[in-house]
């Protein structure tokens, strides 16, 4: 059995859908501790025609969103959250550094680890590695919100 989490399972863990689902797969899941998200950045991503024409670069805020989605996958799986009853909301980010551009054809690996978890709030530390080069690093937080 593989420890890799594929897109169908991710779609059962978080509500994001194309074109805003920014994590293709995940691996190295350790309950309550860590996970690594994976995203293959393709030439036909919907943001490239406008960011920037003739010089496509993945927007930094979308890399930060991909990190947040990776953290949400870790939270949802750890909490065994039912998406019909729980939504995980991004709360904030700090110490964000954009270090290198991400271009079409690059593979993103996004290791995320839990720094603190208390009362349904998780604080994470993560980074985006584009073909092995650190493109983004950040600390961020999310909260599990229960609804009817």
GUROLO-270178 format. One line per 5 residues: their letters; for each residue x, y, z of N, C-alpha, C, CB. Coordinates in Angstrom, 1 decimal, padded with zeros to 4 digits. Glycine has a CB too. Example, Ala and Ser with C-alpha at 12.3 -4.5 7.8 and 13.67 -1.06 7.14 Angstrom:
% GUROLO-270178
AS) 013.2/-005.7/007.8/012.3/-004.5/007.8/013.2/-003.3/007.8/011.3/-004.5/009.0; 012.8/-002.2/007.1/013.7/-001.1/007.1/012.9/000.0/007.9/014.1/-000.6/005.7
% end
This chain:
% GUROLO-270178
XXXXX) 000.8/-001.2/000.0/000.0/000.0/000.0/000.9/001.3/000.0/-000.9/000.0/001.2; 000.5/002.2/-000.9/001.3/003.4/-001.0/000.9/004.4/000.1/001.1/004.0/-002.4; 001.8/005.2/000.5/001.4/006.3/001.5/001.1/007.6/000.7/002.6/006.5/002.5; 001.1/007.5/-000.6/000.8/008.7/-001.4/-000.7/009.0/-001.4/001.3/008.5/-002.9; -001.1/010.2/-001.3/-002.5/010.6/-001.3/-002.7/011.3/-002.7/-002.8/011.7/-000.1
XXXXX) -003.6/010.6/-003.4/-003.8/011.1/-004.8/-005.0/012.1/-004.9/-004.1/009.9/-005.7; -005.2/012.7/-006.0/-006.2/013.8/-006.2/-007.6/013.3/-005.7/-006.3/014.1/-007.6; -008.1/012.1/-006.0/-009.5/011.8/-005.5/-009.6/011.9/-004.0/-009.9/010.4/-006.0; -008.6/011.4/-003.3/-008.7/011.5/-001.8/-008.6/012.9/-001.4/-007.6/010.6/-001.2; -007.7/013.7/-002.0/-007.6/015.1/-001.7/-008.9/015.8/-001.8/-006.5/015.8/-002.5
XXXXX) -009.6/015.5/-002.9/-010.9/016.1/-003.1/-012.0/015.6/-002.1/-011.4/015.8/-004.5; -011.7/014.5/-001.4/-012.6/014.1/-000.3/-012.2/014.8/001.0/-012.5/012.6/-000.1; -011.0/015.4/001.1/-010.5/016.0/002.3/-010.7/017.5/002.4/-009.0/015.6/002.5; -010.6/018.1/001.2/-010.7/019.6/001.2/-011.7/020.0/000.0/-009.3/020.3/000.9; -012.4/021.1/000.1/-013.4/021.4/-000.8/-012.9/022.0/-002.2/-014.4/022.4/-000.2
XXXXX) -011.7/022.3/-002.3/-011.2/023.0/-003.5/-011.3/022.1/-004.7/-009.7/023.4/-003.3; -011.6/022.8/-005.9/-011.8/022.1/-007.1/-011.1/022.9/-008.2/-013.3/021.9/-007.5; -010.8/022.3/-009.4/-010.2/022.9/-010.5/-011.0/024.2/-010.9/-010.1/022.0/-011.7; -010.4/025.3/-011.2/-009.0/025.5/-011.3/-008.3/025.9/-010.0/-008.7/026.5/-012.4; -008.9/025.9/-008.9/-008.3/026.4/-007.7/-007.7/025.3/-006.8/-009.3/027.1/-006.9
XXXXX) -007.8/024.0/-007.1/-007.2/022.9/-006.4/-005.7/023.0/-006.8/-007.8/021.5/-006.7; -004.8/023.3/-005.9/-003.4/023.6/-006.3/-002.5/022.5/-005.7/-003.0/024.9/-005.8; -003.0/021.4/-005.3/-002.2/020.3/-004.9/-002.7/019.0/-005.7/-002.4/020.0/-003.3; -001.7/018.4/-006.4/-002.1/017.2/-007.2/-002.0/015.9/-006.4/-001.1/017.1/-008.4; -001.1/015.9/-005.4/-000.9/014.7/-004.6/-000.2/015.1/-003.3/-000.1/013.6/-005.4
XXXXX) -000.1/014.2/-002.4/000.6/014.4/-001.2/001.3/013.1/-000.7/-000.3/015.0/000.0; 002.4/013.3/000.0/003.1/012.1/000.5/003.7/012.4/001.8/004.1/011.5/-000.5; 004.4/011.4/002.4/005.1/011.6/003.7/004.2/012.1/004.8/006.2/012.6/003.5; 002.9/011.7/004.8/001.9/012.1/005.8/002.3/011.4/007.1/000.5/011.7/005.4; 002.4/012.2/008.2/002.5/011.8/009.5/001.5/012.5/010.4/004.0/012.0/010.1
XXXXX) 000.5/011.7/010.9/-000.6/012.3/011.6/-000.2/013.2/012.7/-001.4/011.1/012.2; -000.8/014.4/012.8/-000.5/015.4/013.7/000.8/016.1/013.5/-000.6/014.9/015.1; 001.6/015.7/012.5/003.0/016.2/012.4/003.3/016.9/011.1/003.9/015.2/012.7; 003.2/016.2/010.0/003.7/016.7/008.7/003.1/016.0/007.5/005.2/016.6/008.7; 003.4/016.7/006.4/002.9/016.1/005.1/003.7/016.9/004.0/001.4/016.3/004.8
XXXXX) 003.8/016.3/002.8/004.4/017.0/001.7/003.5/017.0/000.5/005.8/016.4/001.2; 003.1/018.2/000.1/002.2/018.4/-001.1/003.0/018.4/-002.3/001.4/019.7/-000.9; 002.4/018.0/-003.4/003.1/018.0/-004.7/002.2/018.6/-005.8/003.4/016.5/-005.2; 002.8/019.5/-006.6/002.1/020.2/-007.7/003.0/020.2/-008.9/001.6/021.6/-007.3; 002.5/019.6/-010.0/003.2/019.8/-011.3/002.6/021.0/-011.9/003.0/018.5/-012.2
XXXXX) 003.5/022.0/-012.1/003.1/023.3/-012.7/003.1/023.1/-014.3/004.0/024.5/-012.3; 002.0/023.1/-014.9/001.9/022.9/-016.3/001.8/024.2/-017.1/000.7/022.0/-016.6; 002.1/024.1/-018.4/002.0/025.3/-019.3/000.6/025.8/-019.4/002.6/024.9/-020.6; -000.4/025.0/-019.2/-001.8/025.5/-019.4/-002.5/025.9/-018.1/-002.6/024.4/-020.1; -001.7/026.2/-017.1/-002.3/026.8/-015.9/-003.1/028.0/-016.2/-001.3/027.1/-014.8
XXXXX) -004.3/028.2/-015.6/-005.2/029.3/-016.0/-004.6/030.7/-015.7/-006.5/029.2/-015.4; -003.6/030.8/-014.9/-003.1/032.1/-014.5/-001.9/032.6/-015.4/-002.6/032.1/-013.1; -001.3/031.7/-016.1/-000.2/032.1/-016.9/-000.4/033.1/-018.1/000.4/030.8/-017.5; -001.6/033.0/-018.8/-001.8/034.0/-019.8/-001.7/035.4/-019.3/-003.1/033.7/-020.5; -002.1/035.6/-018.1/-002.1/037.0/-017.6/-001.0/037.3/-016.6/-003.4/037.3/-016.9
XXXXX) -000.2/036.3/-016.3/000.9/036.5/-015.3/002.1/035.8/-015.7/000.4/036.0/-013.9; 002.9/036.2/-016.5/002.8/037.4/-017.3/002.9/036.9/-018.8/004.0/038.4/-017.0; 002.3/037.6/-019.7/002.4/037.2/-021.1/003.8/037.2/-021.6/001.5/038.2/-022.0; 004.2/036.2/-022.2/005.6/036.1/-022.8/006.7/035.8/-021.7/006.0/037.3/-023.6; 006.3/035.8/-020.4/007.2/035.5/-019.3/006.4/034.9/-018.2/007.9/036.9/-018.9
XXXXX) 005.9/033.7/-018.4/005.0/033.1/-017.3/005.6/032.8/-016.0/004.3/031.9/-017.9; 005.0/033.3/-015.0/005.5/033.1/-013.6/004.3/032.8/-012.7/006.3/034.4/-013.0; 004.4/031.8/-011.9/003.3/031.4/-011.0/003.2/032.5/-009.9/003.5/030.0/-010.3; 002.0/033.1/-009.7/001.9/034.1/-008.7/002.3/033.6/-007.3/000.5/034.7/-008.6; 003.0/034.4/-006.6/003.5/034.0/-005.2/002.3/033.7/-004.3/004.3/035.1/-004.6
XXXXX) 001.2/034.5/-004.4/000.1/034.2/-003.5/-000.6/032.9/-003.8/-001.0/035.3/-003.7; -000.5/032.4/-005.0/-001.0/031.0/-005.3/-000.1/029.9/-004.8/-001.1/030.8/-006.9; 001.2/030.2/-004.7/002.1/029.3/-004.1/001.8/029.2/-002.6/003.6/029.7/-004.3; 001.5/030.4/-002.0/001.1/030.4/-000.6/-000.2/029.7/-000.4/001.0/031.9/-000.1; -001.1/029.8/-001.3/-002.4/029.1/-001.3/-002.2/027.6/-001.4/-003.3/029.5/-002.4
XXXXX) -001.2/027.1/-002.2/-000.9/025.7/-002.3/-000.3/025.2/-001.0/000.1/025.5/-003.5; 000.5/026.0/-000.3/000.9/025.6/001.0/-000.2/025.5/002.0/002.0/026.6/001.6; -001.1/026.4/001.9/-002.3/026.4/002.8/-003.2/025.2/002.5/-003.2/027.7/002.7; -003.4/024.8/001.3/-004.1/023.6/000.9/-003.4/022.4/001.4/-004.3/023.5/-000.6; -002.1/022.3/001.3/-001.3/021.2/001.9/-001.6/021.1/003.4/000.2/021.3/001.6
XXXXX) -001.5/022.2/004.1/-001.8/022.2/005.5/-003.2/021.7/005.8/-001.6/023.5/006.1; -004.2/022.1/005.0/-005.6/021.7/005.1/-005.8/020.2/004.9/-006.5/022.5/004.2; -005.0/019.7/004.0/-005.1/018.2/003.8/-004.6/017.5/005.1/-004.2/017.8/002.6; -003.5/018.0/005.6/-002.9/017.4/006.8/-003.9/017.5/008.0/-001.6/018.1/007.2; -004.6/018.7/008.1/-005.5/018.9/009.2/-006.7/018.0/009.0/-006.0/020.3/009.2
XXXXX) -007.3/018.0/007.8/-008.5/017.2/007.6/-008.3/015.7/007.8/-009.0/017.4/006.1; -007.1/015.2/007.4/-006.8/013.8/007.5/-006.6/013.5/009.0/-005.6/013.4/006.7; -005.8/014.3/009.7/-005.5/014.1/011.1/-006.8/014.2/012.0/-004.5/015.2/011.6; -007.7/015.1/011.7/-008.9/015.3/012.5/-010.0/014.3/012.0/-009.4/016.7/012.4; -009.7/013.6/010.9/-010.8/012.7/010.3/-012.1/013.5/010.1/-011.0/011.5/011.2
XXXXX) -011.9/014.7/009.6/-013.0/015.7/009.4/-013.9/015.2/008.2/-012.5/017.1/009.2; -015.2/015.3/008.5/-016.1/015.1/007.4/-016.4/016.4/006.7/-017.5/014.5/008.0; -016.0/016.5/005.4/-016.1/017.8/004.7/-017.6/018.3/004.6/-015.6/017.7/003.3; -018.5/017.4/004.8/-019.9/017.9/004.9/-020.2/018.6/006.2/-020.9/016.7/004.7; -019.4/018.5/007.2/-019.6/019.1/008.5/-018.5/020.0/008.9/-019.8/018.0/009.5
XXXXX) -017.4/020.0/008.3/-016.2/020.8/008.7/-015.6/021.4/007.5/-015.2/019.9/009.5; -015.3/022.7/007.6/-014.5/023.4/006.6/-013.3/024.0/007.3/-015.3/024.6/005.9; -012.1/023.8/006.6/-010.9/024.3/007.2/-010.6/025.6/006.5/-009.7/023.3/007.0; -010.5/026.7/007.3/-010.3/028.0/006.8/-008.9/028.5/007.1/-011.3/029.0/007.4; -008.2/029.1/006.1/-006.9/029.7/006.2/-007.2/031.0/007.1/-006.4/030.2/004.8
XXXXX) -006.3/031.1/008.1/-006.5/032.2/009.1/-005.5/033.3/008.9/-006.4/031.7/010.5; -004.2/033.0/008.5/-003.2/034.0/008.4/-001.9/033.5/008.0/-003.1/034.8/009.7; -001.0/034.4/007.7/000.4/034.0/007.4/001.3/035.0/007.9/000.6/033.7/005.9; 002.5/034.6/008.2/003.6/035.5/008.6/004.9/035.0/008.2/003.5/035.7/010.2; 005.9/035.8/008.3/007.3/035.4/007.9/007.4/034.8/006.5/007.9/034.4/008.9
XXXXX) 006.5/035.4/005.6/006.5/034.9/004.2/007.7/035.5/003.4/005.2/035.3/003.5; 008.4/034.6/002.7/009.5/035.1/001.9/009.3/034.4/000.5/010.9/034.7/002.5; 009.3/035.3/-000.5/009.3/034.8/-001.9/010.7/034.8/-002.4/008.3/035.6/-002.8; 011.3/033.7/-002.7/012.7/033.6/-003.0/013.1/033.3/-004.5/013.3/032.6/-002.2; 012.2/032.7/-005.2/012.6/032.3/-006.6/011.3/032.2/-007.4/013.4/031.0/-006.6
XXXXX) 011.4/032.5/-008.7/010.2/032.4/-009.6/009.9/030.9/-009.9/010.4/033.2/-010.8; 008.6/030.6/-010.1/008.2/029.3/-010.5/007.6/029.5/-011.9/007.1/028.7/-009.5; 008.1/028.6/-012.8/007.7/028.7/-014.2/007.1/027.4/-014.6/008.9/029.0/-015.1; 006.4/027.4/-015.8/005.8/026.2/-016.3/006.8/025.1/-016.4/005.1/026.4/-017.6; 006.4/023.9/-016.1/007.2/022.7/-016.2/008.0/022.3/-015.0/008.2/022.9/-017.3
XXXXX) 007.8/023.2/-013.9/008.5/022.9/-012.7/007.6/022.0/-011.8/008.8/024.2/-011.9; 008.3/021.2/-011.0/007.6/020.3/-010.0/007.8/021.0/-008.6/008.2/018.9/-010.0; 006.6/021.2/-008.0/006.7/021.8/-006.6/006.5/020.7/-005.6/005.5/022.8/-006.4; 007.4/020.7/-004.6/007.3/019.8/-003.4/007.1/020.8/-002.3/008.5/018.9/-003.2; 006.1/020.6/-001.4/005.7/021.5/-000.4/005.6/020.8/001.0/004.3/022.1/-000.7
XXXXX) 006.8/020.7/001.6/006.8/020.1/003.0/006.2/021.1/004.0/008.2/019.7/003.4; 005.2/020.6/004.7/004.6/021.4/005.8/004.6/020.6/007.1/003.1/021.7/005.3; 004.9/021.3/008.1/004.9/020.6/009.4/004.1/021.5/010.4/006.3/020.5/010.0; 003.5/020.8/011.4/002.7/021.4/012.4/003.6/022.0/013.5/001.7/020.4/013.1; 003.5/023.2/013.8/004.2/023.9/014.8/003.4/023.9/016.1/004.6/025.4/014.4
XXXXX) 002.1/024.0/016.0/001.2/024.1/017.2/-000.2/023.7/016.7/001.2/025.5/017.8; -000.8/022.9/017.6/-002.2/022.5/017.3/-003.0/022.6/018.6/-002.4/021.1/016.7; -004.0/023.4/018.6/-004.8/023.6/019.9/-006.2/024.1/019.5/-004.1/024.6/020.8; -007.2/023.4/020.1/-008.6/023.9/019.9/-009.1/024.0/018.5/-008.9/025.2/020.7; -008.6/023.1/017.6/-009.0/023.2/016.2/-008.3/024.2/015.4/-010.5/023.5/016.1
XXXXX) -007.3/024.8/015.9/-006.4/025.7/015.2/-005.0/025.1/015.1/-006.3/027.1/015.9; -004.5/025.1/013.8/-003.2/024.6/013.6/-002.3/025.7/013.1/-003.3/023.4/012.5; -001.1/025.7/013.6/-000.1/026.7/013.1/001.0/025.8/012.4/000.6/027.6/014.2; 001.3/026.2/011.2/002.3/025.4/010.3/003.5/026.2/009.9/001.5/025.0/009.1; 004.5/025.5/009.6/005.7/026.0/008.9/005.8/025.2/007.6/007.0/026.0/009.8
XXXXX) 006.1/025.9/006.5/006.2/025.2/005.2/007.1/026.0/004.2/004.9/025.0/004.7; 007.4/025.3/003.2/008.1/025.9/002.1/007.7/025.2/000.8/009.6/025.8/002.3; 007.9/026.0/-000.3/007.7/025.5/-001.7/009.0/025.3/-002.3/006.8/026.5/-002.5; 009.3/024.1/-002.7/010.6/023.8/-003.4/010.3/023.5/-004.8/011.3/022.6/-002.7; 010.8/024.4/-005.7/010.5/024.3/-007.2/011.7/023.6/-007.8/010.2/025.7/-007.8
XXXXX) 011.6/022.4/-008.3/012.7/021.6/-008.8/013.9/021.6/-007.8/013.1/022.2/-010.2; 013.5/021.6/-006.5/014.5/021.5/-005.5/015.0/022.8/-004.9/015.7/020.7/-006.0; 014.6/023.9/-005.5/015.1/025.3/-005.1/013.9/025.9/-004.3/015.4/026.2/-006.4; 014.3/026.5/-003.1/013.3/027.1/-002.3/012.7/028.3/-003.0/013.9/027.5/-000.9; 011.4/028.3/-003.3/010.8/029.4/-003.9/010.0/030.3/-002.9/009.8/028.9/-005.0
XXXXX) 009.4/029.6/-001.9/008.6/030.3/-000.9/008.9/029.6/000.5/007.1/030.3/-001.2; 008.9/030.4/001.5/008.8/029.9/002.9/007.8/030.7/003.7/010.2/029.8/003.5; 007.1/030.1/004.6/006.1/030.8/005.4/005.7/030.1/006.6/004.9/031.1/004.5; 005.1/030.8/007.5/004.4/030.3/008.7/003.0/030.7/008.4/005.0/030.8/010.1; 002.0/029.8/008.7/000.6/030.1/008.4/-000.3/029.3/009.4/000.2/029.8/007.0
XXXXX) -001.5/029.7/009.4/-002.4/029.0/010.4/-003.8/028.8/009.7/-002.6/029.8/011.7; -004.5/027.8/010.2/-005.8/027.5/009.7/-006.7/026.9/010.9/-005.7/026.4/008.6; -008.0/027.0/010.7/-008.9/026.6/011.7/-010.0/025.7/011.1/-009.6/027.8/012.4; -010.4/024.7/011.9/-011.5/023.8/011.5/-012.8/024.4/012.0/-011.3/022.3/012.0; -013.7/024.7/011.1/-015.0/025.3/011.5/-016.1/024.3/011.2/-015.2/026.7/010.7
XXX) -016.8/024.0/012.3/-017.9/023.0/012.1/-019.2/023.8/011.8/-018.1/022.2/013.5; -019.9/023.2/010.9/-021.2/023.8/010.4/-022.3/022.7/010.3/-021.0/024.5/009.0; -023.5/023.1/010.2/-024.6/022.2/010.2/-024.9/021.7/008.8/-025.9/022.8/010.7
% end
